[in-house]
Amino acid sequence: MCGIAGIFSWRRPASLEVAEDMIARLAHRGPDGCGIWHDRNVCLAHARLAIIDPEHGAQPLTDEETGNVLVANGEIYNHRQLRKVLQDKGYHFQTGSDCETILFAWREWGMRMFEHLHGMFAFALYDRHADRLLLARDRIGIKPLFVHLSGDAVYFASETKALLRVLPGAPEVDPQSVGMFLQCNFSSGRASAIHGIESVLPGEVLVVDGTGSSRRARYWSPAPVPLDFRSLDEAVEHFDHLMSEVVDEHLESDVPVALFLSGGLDSSSILAFATRSDSRPDLAMTTAFCDRSVHDESQSARLVAEWLNVRHQVYRIDGTHLSARLPFCIWATDSLMGDYAMLPVSYMAEQVSGSHKVVLSGEGGDEVFAGYGRYRMLVFKRLLRALRTPGTGGFRTRPIFPDRVLRTLLVPPLYEASRNWNLPFRQAWKSGRIFSSTSARMQFVDLVTWLPDDLLVKLDRQLMAWGVEGRVPYLDHRVVEFGLSLPEHFRQRGRKGKVIVREWARKHLPEAVVQAHKKGFTVPLRSILHEPSLDRLGELLPATQAVKTWMRPGAVRDLVYKSRGDAKYRQYLWMILVFVLWHAIMIERSGARPDPEQEIYDFLS
């Protein structure tokens, strides 16, 4: 796991000084070293977090025979098998780096190389002979990759903050992305919240040649695969073999591995699989809030850790203290995303960073195996919503703000942009018609929107801000294809989802964990936006540049007042606060890093 950045120019030499500035802005992603390759019109830069072959695996990596050069972020989990296949074909490796397999896979298979790569990755590969640059992202979008295409060059980076300097003018907000964020807590699709910066999509490769011509191609997207199980027991046996292989691959590391253990079924099952491996994690970590208004699964986590004989650490957090971390978390998140859970994830990342560089996590289990209750929506309710919002199938139709509040709050250009907030969900619903069941189609929508643009943004950015790599076994593409292709009754039964995972877990985890209803990871928003803070926010927010440009200051002031006794308005206030902080950091201060303990009020004053 690392940070990458670079320049490919077709009209003038690539600036080494600019590339150095870009990678310096990503130093948090790679605290173990920095490397830059520069040759006329190309600069490839890499900030390294050393996990595989720490001594010899520095990047950029070069294919000595062809002159091709690579910088990569992530892990190729099947690199040992690939290395053997490529060595048998006559390739000679210079390092033990997992990423070196990408260089030779390109020479051997060209664009078909993606069929052979198991892992999470974002990489830039310069093909010297063809004078072209490949920018590619893993199938699910676990690793980020952003680009700015100008008239004479393409600039790329792991985070948007590294691209701010190369924009033609001061950073500007993209209203469509901000409008979507306000209505669903994240923005999805190709455009970022900064005008002129785009994302390479999950499962996509962008190819730019030396004339400036570019093309994008999708090499993978979630789709059903043929499965033929005669019984649930047979499917569970296949699940056991598949997950055992996948978790073993995810434990590949030359440094210690820990695991985030929530106490729920997903992280507990990952830990159960991991303890069967020779490279088992040496620490399970759990976070819990002192506030009793939110779920506390720390006792369940402790039960699982004791059951599996794994060292366990519980960290208890006072929600009132988390607000001091918010400006730093917004900076780390980089993209405009307001998931409350970024706060405890950041705290856990800081704690684990002192002893570990790699953490396993349970993200993806709900999307892949139908864990969320929304996949079991009553048919009548779904059809009614589908009638009210055509093109959605009745899924992902409820915005955060009611129209009457948003119309009063936003200036007309942003309000008009926000009205199309569910476009990515409608597009995904249409693409999901390849699935025969409604629930699988819903899962697909979440897998291509909510998952890469909310959950994985939170995991990658908050961990990498502290130099920690997050790995997500449930999001191996083979597991995703398996889960989406299971018959309905193997995924959900009655009001419970993840049937196949629960059935497997009966033999490997305490029954209390297997039978528990999904609680979700909740954060005490009332403790973060507590009463004493509201007076300060009522004074500060209306005076900010973000509010004065995009909102009506008087409406913001009224909203702060109403949030004192109304939980809905407290959520509205959270959305405004996140946007204001993001705007201050990314638009007004060019991505400057706040202190991790800088209070909101000091930051906005």
LINWO-V980641 format. One record per residue. RES is the residue in one small letter. SS is DSSP state (a for helix, b for strand, c for the rest). PHI is phi in degrees with one decimal (none if undefined). NEAR is the number of other C-alpha atoms within 8 Angstrom. Layout:
BEGIN
RES & SS & PHI & NEAR
RES & SS & PHI & NEAR
END
This chain:
BEGIN
m & c & none & 12
c & b & -158.2 & 12
g & b & -120.9 & 16
i & b & -126.8 & 17
a & b & -158.6 & 15
g & b & 172.8 & 13
i & b & -138.4 & 15
f & b & -129.3 & 12
s & b & -114.5 & 14
w & c & -120.8 & 11
r & c & -127.3 & 6
r & c & -151.5 & 7
p & c & -60.8 & 9
a & c & -73.3 & 13
s & c & -81.4 & 8
l & a & -64.0 & 8
e & a & -62.6 & 6
v & a & -67.0 & 7
a & a & -62.3 & 14
e & a & -63.5 & 10
d & a & -66.7 & 9
m & a & -62.2 & 14
i & a & -73.3 & 16
a & a & -63.0 & 7
r & c & -73.4 & 9
l & c & -113.7 & 14
a & a & -60.2 & 10
h & a & -63.7 & 10
r & a & -77.5 & 16
g & c & -144.1 & 17
p & b & -76.6 & 10
d & c & -96.1 & 8
g & c & 151.2 & 9
c & b & -138.8 & 11
g & b & -137.4 & 10
i & b & -135.8 & 11
w & b & -110.8 & 9
h & b & -135.7 & 10
d & b & -153.0 & 7
r & c & 54.7 & 6
n & c & -95.7 & 12
v & b & -132.7 & 13
c & b & -130.3 & 15
l & b & -121.4 & 16
a & b & -125.7 & 16
h & b & -146.3 & 17
a & b & -107.9 & 17
r & b & -103.1 & 15
l & c & -108.5 & 13
a & c & -79.6 & 11
i & c & -125.9 & 11
i & c & -104.7 & 11
d & c & 48.9 & 11
p & c & -57.1 & 9
e & c & -79.9 & 5
h & c & -119.4 & 8
g & c & -92.0 & 11
a & c & -63.8 & 11
q & c & -119.1 & 12
p & c & -64.9 & 13
l & b & -104.2 & 9
t & b & -125.0 & 9
d & c & -84.1 & 10
e & c & -61.5 & 6
e & c & -77.5 & 4
t & c & -99.4 & 7
g & c & 82.9 & 10
n & c & -65.3 & 13
v & b & -129.4 & 13
l & b & -134.1 & 14
v & b & -126.0 & 14
a & b & -140.7 & 14
n & b & -120.1 & 12
g & b & 124.9 & 11
e & b & -140.4 & 10
i & b & -100.2 & 12
y & c & -70.4 & 12
n & c & -98.8 & 10
h & a & -64.7 & 10
r & a & -67.2 & 8
q & a & -65.4 & 7
l & a & -63.0 & 10
r & a & -58.4 & 9
k & a & -64.0 & 8
v & a & -60.3 & 8
l & a & -73.0 & 11
q & a & -64.3 & 10
d & a & -64.6 & 7
k & c & -90.1 & 6
g & c & 102.8 & 6
y & c & -82.4 & 8
h & c & -115.9 & 5
f & c & -87.5 & 7
q & c & -99.0 & 4
t & c & -136.1 & 8
g & c & -97.0 & 10
s & c & -64.4 & 10
d & c & -62.7 & 11
c & c & -74.5 & 10
e & a & -63.1 & 11
t & a & -63.4 & 11
i & a & -63.1 & 8
l & a & -57.7 & 14
f & a & -78.5 & 11
a & a & -63.3 & 11
w & a & -64.7 & 10
r & a & -65.9 & 7
e & a & -80.5 & 7
w & a & -118.2 & 8
g & a & 59.6 & 8
m & a & -66.2 & 6
r & a & -77.7 & 7
m & a & -61.3 & 12
f & a & -63.7 & 7
e & a & -62.9 & 5
h & a & -98.4 & 7
l & c & -93.1 & 9
h & c & -106.1 & 9
g & b & 160.3 & 11
m & b & -116.2 & 14
f & b & -162.8 & 14
a & b & -141.3 & 15
f & b & -142.9 & 13
a & b & -122.0 & 12
l & b & -123.6 & 12
y & b & -95.7 & 11
d & b & -91.2 & 12
r & c & -65.3 & 10
h & c & -62.7 & 7
a & c & -85.6 & 6
d & c & 50.1 & 9
r & b & -144.5 & 11
l & b & -116.5 & 12
l & b & -104.3 & 13
l & b & -119.5 & 12
a & b & -132.6 & 14
r & b & -130.3 & 18
d & c & -62.1 & 14
r & c & -60.6 & 12
i & c & -94.3 & 13
g & c & 91.4 & 13
i & c & -68.2 & 13
k & c & -103.2 & 12
p & c & -87.9 & 12
l & c & -157.1 & 13
f & b & -121.6 & 13
v & b & -138.0 & 13
h & b & -126.5 & 13
l & b & -99.6 & 10
s & c & -100.9 & 6
g & c & -73.1 & 4
d & c & -132.4 & 10
a & b & -164.2 & 12
v & b & -114.9 & 12
y & b & -112.8 & 13
f & b & -137.1 & 13
a & b & -166.5 & 15
s & c & -72.3 & 13
e & c & -139.4 & 11
t & a & -67.4 & 11
k & a & -60.5 & 10
a & a & -75.5 & 14
l & a & -102.0 & 15
l & a & -61.3 & 11
r & a & -66.0 & 7
v & a & -90.8 & 7
l & c & -66.3 & 10
p & c & -68.6 & 4
g & c & -153.0 & 4
a & c & -63.7 & 7
p & c & -57.3 & 11
e & c & -126.1 & 7
v & b & -72.4 & 9
d & c & -95.8 & 11
p & a & -59.9 & 11
q & a & -61.2 & 12
s & a & -67.2 & 12
v & a & -66.1 & 14
g & a & -61.0 & 15
m & a & -67.0 & 16
f & a & -55.4 & 14
l & a & -62.2 & 13
q & a & -100.1 & 11
c & a & -144.4 & 10
n & c & 80.9 & 12
f & b & -160.1 & 14
s & c & -114.7 & 14
s & c & -127.6 & 11
g & c & 110.1 & 9
r & c & -74.3 & 8
a & b & -74.0 & 13
s & c & -90.6 & 14
a & c & -77.2 & 14
i & b & -109.6 & 10
h & c & -57.5 & 10
g & c & 96.1 & 9
i & c & -113.0 & 14
e & b & -121.1 & 10
s & b & -98.1 & 12
v & c & -76.1 & 15
l & c & -74.0 & 9
p & c & -56.1 & 13
g & c & 68.3 & 14
e & b & -121.7 & 15
v & b & -126.1 & 13
l & b & -106.9 & 12
v & b & -114.7 & 11
v & b & -122.0 & 12
d & b & -103.3 & 11
g & c & -70.4 & 9
t & c & -99.2 & 5
g & c & 94.3 & 10
s & c & -71.8 & 7
s & b & -134.7 & 8
r & b & -147.2 & 7
r & b & -114.9 & 8
a & b & -140.4 & 7
r & b & -92.0 & 8
y & c & -98.8 & 8
w & c & -162.2 & 7
s & c & -150.6 & 9
p & c & -57.8 & 8
a & c & -155.4 & 9
p & c & -69.8 & 10
v & c & -123.9 & 7
p & c & -65.2 & 5
l & c & -132.1 & 7
d & c & -143.4 & 4
f & c & -101.8 & 7
r & c & -81.8 & 5
s & c & -156.5 & 6
l & a & -63.4 & 9
d & a & -59.3 & 6
e & a & -66.6 & 9
a & a & -66.4 & 10
v & a & -64.1 & 12
e & a & -62.1 & 8
h & a & -64.5 & 8
f & a & -57.0 & 9
d & a & -61.5 & 9
h & a & -65.2 & 8
l & a & -64.4 & 9
m & a & -67.9 & 11
s & a & -61.6 & 10
e & a & -65.3 & 8
v & a & -65.3 & 10
v & a & -65.9 & 12
d & a & -56.7 & 11
e & a & -64.6 & 9
h & a & -72.0 & 11
l & c & -89.0 & 11
e & c & -62.0 & 8
s & c & -168.2 & 8
d & c & -98.4 & 8
v & c & -132.6 & 9
p & c & -61.9 & 10
v & b & -119.4 & 15
a & b & -115.2 & 13
l & b & -143.6 & 12
f & b & -83.2 & 12
l & c & -111.4 & 13
s & c & -81.6 & 12
g & c & 98.7 & 15
g & c & -82.9 & 13
l & a & -66.8 & 9
d & a & -65.9 & 10
s & a & -67.0 & 13
s & a & -66.2 & 14
s & a & -69.1 & 12
i & a & -60.3 & 12
l & a & -64.2 & 12
a & a & -62.3 & 11
f & a & -63.0 & 11
a & a & -65.6 & 14
t & c & -72.4 & 11
r & c & -86.0 & 7
s & c & -94.0 & 8
d & c & -67.7 & 5
s & c & -106.3 & 9
r & c & -61.6 & 10
p & c & -61.7 & 14
d & c & -100.5 & 9
l & b & -157.2 & 11
a & b & -114.4 & 14
m & b & -119.8 & 14
t & b & -131.3 & 14
t & b & -114.3 & 12
a & b & -145.0 & 11
f & b & -97.3 & 13
c & c & -66.4 & 8
d & c & -66.2 & 9
r & c & -83.0 & 7
s & c & -79.5 & 5
v & c & -120.1 & 9
h & c & -63.0 & 9
d & c & -125.4 & 8
e & c & -103.2 & 10
s & a & -65.4 & 12
q & a & -66.8 & 8
s & a & -64.0 & 10
a & a & -62.6 & 14
r & a & -62.9 & 10
l & a & -59.8 & 9
v & a & -64.5 & 13
a & a & -61.3 & 12
e & a & -68.0 & 9
w & a & -58.6 & 8
l & a & -97.4 & 9
n & c & 59.0 & 6
v & c & -120.5 & 10
r & c & -59.9 & 9
h & b & -131.4 & 10
q & b & -129.6 & 8
v & b & -107.9 & 9
y & b & -113.0 & 9
r & b & -98.8 & 8
i & b & -118.8 & 11
d & c & -87.7 & 9
g & a & -57.5 & 14
t & a & -65.9 & 9
h & a & -85.0 & 9
l & a & -70.8 & 12
s & a & -60.8 & 11
a & a & -67.9 & 11
r & a & -93.7 & 13
l & a & -63.5 & 11
p & a & -56.5 & 14
f & a & -64.9 & 13
c & a & -63.7 & 13
i & a & -64.1 & 12
w & a & -61.1 & 14
a & a & -64.7 & 9
t & a & -61.3 & 12
d & c & 71.1 & 12
s & c & -72.9 & 8
l & c & -82.4 & 13
m & b & -149.7 & 13
g & c & -119.6 & 10
d & c & -62.1 & 9
y & c & -52.9 & 7
a & c & -66.4 & 10
m & a & -60.5 & 12
l & a & -67.6 & 11
p & a & -66.0 & 10
v & a & -64.0 & 12
s & a & -61.4 & 11
y & a & -61.6 & 8
m & a & -64.8 & 11
a & a & -62.1 & 12
e & a & -63.3 & 10
q & a & -65.1 & 7
v & a & -75.0 & 10
s & c & -63.4 & 11
g & c & -72.2 & 6
s & c & -131.8 & 5
h & c & -137.1 & 12
k & c & -108.0 & 14
v & b & -130.9 & 13
v & b & -134.1 & 13
l & b & -86.1 & 13
s & c & -143.8 & 13
g & c & -95.0 & 12
e & c & -54.0 & 11
g & c & 102.6 & 10
g & a & -59.5 & 12
d & a & -69.5 & 11
e & a & -70.2 & 13
v & a & -81.2 & 15
f & a & -117.0 & 14
a & c & 61.7 & 15
g & c & -82.6 & 14
y & c & -74.4 & 10
g & a & -62.7 & 9
r & a & -64.9 & 5
y & a & -76.6 & 10
r & a & -114.7 & 8
m & c & -58.0 & 8
l & c & -57.0 & 6
v & a & -58.1 & 6
f & a & -60.1 & 6
k & a & -63.2 & 9
r & a & -65.5 & 12
l & a & -66.2 & 10
l & a & -64.6 & 9
r & a & -65.7 & 12
a & a & -64.7 & 13
l & a & -66.9 & 8
r & a & -75.2 & 6
t & c & -129.9 & 9
p & c & -56.6 & 8
g & c & 90.1 & 8
t & c & -107.1 & 13
g & c & 67.8 & 10
g & c & 79.8 & 14
f & c & -113.8 & 9
r & c & 56.9 & 7
t & c & -110.9 & 9
r & c & -101.0 & 4
p & c & -77.2 & 7
i & c & -71.4 & 9
f & c & -93.6 & 9
p & c & -68.0 & 7
d & a & -58.1 & 6
r & a & -63.4 & 6
v & a & -74.0 & 8
l & a & -67.1 & 10
r & a & -61.8 & 10
t & a & -74.6 & 8
l & a & -81.3 & 10
l & b & -97.4 & 11
v & c & -71.1 & 11
p & a & -52.4 & 7
p & a & -60.1 & 7
l & a & -74.6 & 13
y & a & -61.0 & 12
e & a & -62.7 & 8
a & a & -64.2 & 11
s & a & -69.9 & 14
r & c & -68.5 & 7
n & c & -102.6 & 10
w & c & -62.0 & 13
n & c & -94.7 & 9
l & a & -54.3 & 7
p & a & -59.0 & 10
f & a & -69.6 & 11
r & a & -66.2 & 10
q & a & -64.5 & 8
a & a & -67.6 & 12
w & a & -60.8 & 15
k & a & -64.4 & 9
s & a & -66.5 & 7
g & a & -78.6 & 11
r & a & -67.5 & 8
i & a & -70.0 & 7
f & c & -94.4 & 10
s & c & -80.3 & 7
s & c & -103.1 & 7
t & a & -64.8 & 7
s & a & -65.6 & 10
a & a & -64.7 & 11
r & a & -66.1 & 13
m & a & -63.3 & 12
q & a & -58.1 & 13
f & a & -59.0 & 14
v & a & -57.2 & 13
d & a & -65.6 & 10
l & a & -67.0 & 13
v & a & -107.1 & 11
t & c & -127.5 & 14
w & a & -57.0 & 12
l & a & -65.7 & 12
p & a & -72.0 & 14
d & a & -104.0 & 12
d & a & -129.6 & 12
l & a & -59.6 & 10
l & a & -77.7 & 12
v & a & -62.1 & 14
k & a & -58.1 & 13
l & a & -65.9 & 11
d & a & -62.6 & 12
r & a & -71.5 & 11
q & a & -68.3 & 15
l & a & -72.3 & 15
m & a & -69.6 & 11
a & c & -62.3 & 10
w & c & -112.8 & 11
g & c & 69.1 & 13
v & c & -126.7 & 15
e & b & -95.6 & 11
g & b & -101.6 & 11
r & b & -118.8 & 9
v & c & -129.9 & 12
p & a & -57.8 & 13
y & a & -64.3 & 11
l & a & -103.3 & 12
d & c & -60.0 & 11
h & a & -61.7 & 9
r & a & -68.5 & 6
v & a & -69.4 & 12
v & a & -60.3 & 12
e & a & -62.8 & 12
f & a & -62.8 & 11
g & a & -63.1 & 10
l & a & -70.6 & 13
s & a & -97.5 & 11
l & c & -66.4 & 9
p & c & -58.7 & 6
e & a & -51.3 & 8
h & a & -75.4 & 7
f & a & -91.0 & 11
r & a & -101.1 & 14
q & b & -147.9 & 13
r & b & -143.5 & 9
g & c & 64.7 & 4
r & c & -98.0 & 7
k & b & -111.7 & 10
g & b & -105.0 & 12
k & c & 54.8 & 13
v & a & -56.0 & 13
i & a & -68.6 & 13
v & a & -67.6 & 10
r & a & -62.9 & 11
e & a & -63.1 & 9
w & a & -64.6 & 10
a & a & -67.1 & 10
r & c & -57.0 & 10
k & c & -94.0 & 6
h & c & -130.0 & 8
l & c & -136.8 & 13
p & c & -58.4 & 10
e & a & -60.8 & 7
a & a & -61.7 & 6
v & a & -73.5 & 12
v & a & -63.3 & 11
q & a & -87.6 & 7
a & c & -62.8 & 7
h & c & -75.0 & 5
k & c & -64.4 & 7
k & c & -105.2 & 5
g & c & 80.7 & 5
f & c & -97.1 & 6
t & c & -101.5 & 7
v & c & -123.4 & 9
p & c & -74.9 & 11
l & a & -60.4 & 10
r & a & -63.5 & 7
s & a & -74.6 & 9
i & a & -77.9 & 11
l & c & -98.9 & 12
h & c & -78.6 & 9
e & a & -52.3 & 7
p & a & -60.4 & 6
s & a & -77.3 & 8
l & a & -67.4 & 12
d & a & -59.4 & 8
r & a & -63.7 & 9
l & a & -65.5 & 10
g & a & -61.7 & 12
e & a & -84.9 & 9
l & a & -80.1 & 11
l & a & -59.3 & 14
p & a & -62.3 & 13
a & a & -91.9 & 9
t & c & -76.9 & 10
q & a & -62.1 & 7
a & a & -61.4 & 11
v & a & -69.1 & 14
k & a & -65.5 & 11
t & a & -86.3 & 7
w & a & -115.5 & 9
m & b & -135.0 & 12
r & c & -99.9 & 13
p & a & -53.0 & 11
g & a & -63.1 & 7
a & a & -66.8 & 10
v & a & -65.1 & 14
r & a & -60.3 & 12
d & a & -64.6 & 8
l & a & -65.1 & 11
v & a & -59.7 & 14
y & a & -63.1 & 9
k & a & -69.3 & 10
s & c & -71.0 & 12
r & c & -62.0 & 9
g & c & -122.0 & 5
d & c & -133.9 & 8
a & a & -62.5 & 7
k & a & -62.8 & 7
y & a & -70.1 & 11
r & a & -66.6 & 15
q & a & -67.3 & 9
y & a & -59.5 & 11
l & a & -63.5 & 11
w & a & -58.6 & 9
m & a & -61.5 & 11
i & a & -65.0 & 9
l & a & -62.0 & 9
v & a & -61.3 & 11
f & a & -62.5 & 10
v & a & -62.4 & 12
l & a & -66.1 & 11
w & a & -60.4 & 13
h & a & -62.0 & 10
a & a & -63.6 & 11
i & a & -75.8 & 13
m & a & -88.5 & 14
i & a & -92.6 & 13
e & a & -87.6 & 7
r & c & -116.8 & 8
s & c & 53.3 & 11
g & c & 79.6 & 10
a & c & -63.6 & 8
r & c & -81.2 & 7
p & c & -76.8 & 8
d & c & -67.6 & 6
p & c & -59.0 & 9
e & c & -114.6 & 7
q & c & -77.8 & 12
e & c & -63.0 & 11
i & a & -54.7 & 10
y & a & -70.0 & 9
d & a & -66.2 & 7
f & a & -65.7 & 8
l & a & -85.3 & 9
s & c & -71.0 & 5
END
